[in-house]
Amino acid sequence: MKLSPLILFVTCSLFALSVQAELKAAYINSVLLLQKAPQALAATDALKKEFQSRDQALRELEQKVQSMAANLQRDAAIMSDDQKKKMEAEIRENLRKLQFDKKSLEEDVAQRRNQEIQKLRTTISGVIKQYAQDKGYDLVFTEGVAFAADKVDITDEILEQLSK
């Protein structure tokens, strides 16, 4: 059975039209979302409050060590060898404590920040998914996009949804 070229052309054209459904896509600037989302700002404030007292204690210890070092330098000429050694040992011990406490604080802050970012990403992902379904988007890109026209950038709309 031989198909005429006209029938073959019409069949292929109809098939191509049905496959060529309109794809609705959008782009979101994920970095901007993580910076400006109300939940991100609230998490940043909460982290500052959570670690404020430890940070203040570190600053006070640092000032104490600086003051002790200045006193040692100023009074070294009139101090006995035992007094100097005792003061130097106390300064070294406080410096070790300061370094340990700083490192501990940095690790704790990083861990809590990662926890908050993970919670925020989960929230943002849910909002994006719901928004895309509600608006009929087939694809929503976030990273690895070389160019996105302003008309497909829905970052502001997602920020608005996050504010609700």
ChimeraX attribute file (.defattr): number of C-alpha atoms within 10 A of each C-alpha:
attribute: neighborCount
match mode: 1-to-1
recipient: residues
	/A:1	3
	/A:2	4
	/A:3	8
	/A:4	8
	/A:5	9
	/A:6	9
	/A:7	10
	/A:8	10
	/A:9	12
	/A:10	11
	/A:11	11
	/A:12	11
	/A:13	12
	/A:14	11
	/A:15	11
	/A:16	11
	/A:17	9
	/A:18	9
	/A:19	9
	/A:20	9
	/A:21	8
	/A:22	8
	/A:23	9
	/A:24	13
	/A:25	15
	/A:26	19
	/A:27	20
	/A:28	21
	/A:29	17
	/A:30	15
	/A:31	11
	/A:32	12
	/A:33	20
	/A:34	17
	/A:35	12
	/A:36	14
	/A:37	20
	/A:38	17
	/A:39	20
	/A:40	18
	/A:41	13
	/A:42	11
	/A:43	18
	/A:44	16
	/A:45	11
	/A:46	13
	/A:47	15
	/A:48	13
	/A:49	11
	/A:50	13
	/A:51	14
	/A:52	12
	/A:53	11
	/A:54	14
	/A:55	16
	/A:56	11
	/A:57	13
	/A:58	18
	/A:59	14
	/A:60	13
	/A:61	17
	/A:62	17
	/A:63	12
	/A:64	15
	/A:65	19
	/A:66	14
	/A:67	13
	/A:68	17
	/A:69	17
	/A:70	12
	/A:71	12
	/A:72	18
	/A:73	11
	/A:74	11
	/A:75	12
	/A:76	14
	/A:77	10
	/A:78	10
	/A:79	13
	/A:80	11
	/A:81	11
	/A:82	9
	/A:83	13
	/A:84	17
	/A:85	12
	/A:86	12
	/A:87	18
	/A:88	15
	/A:89	12
	/A:90	15
	/A:91	19
	/A:92	14
	/A:93	13
	/A:94	17
	/A:95	17
	/A:96	12
	/A:97	15
	/A:98	19
	/A:99	14
	/A:100	12
	/A:101	17
	/A:102	16
	/A:103	12
	/A:104	12
	/A:105	16
	/A:106	13
	/A:107	12
	/A:108	13
	/A:109	16
	/A:110	12
	/A:111	12
	/A:112	14
	/A:113	15
	/A:114	12
	/A:115	12
	/A:116	18
	/A:117	17
	/A:118	12
	/A:119	15
	/A:120	19
	/A:121	16
	/A:122	12
	/A:123	13
	/A:124	21
	/A:125	13
	/A:126	13
	/A:127	16
	/A:128	21
	/A:129	14
	/A:130	13
	/A:131	16
	/A:132	19
	/A:133	12
	/A:134	9
	/A:135	10
	/A:136	12
	/A:137	14
	/A:138	12
	/A:139	14
	/A:140	17
	/A:141	15
	/A:142	14
	/A:143	11
	/A:144	6
	/A:145	10
	/A:146	5
	/A:147	7
	/A:148	13
	/A:149	8
	/A:150	10
	/A:151	8
	/A:152	14
	/A:153	18
	/A:154	19
	/A:155	20
	/A:156	15
	/A:157	13
	/A:158	20
	/A:159	19
	/A:160	12
	/A:161	15
	/A:162	18
	/A:163	10
	/A:164	6
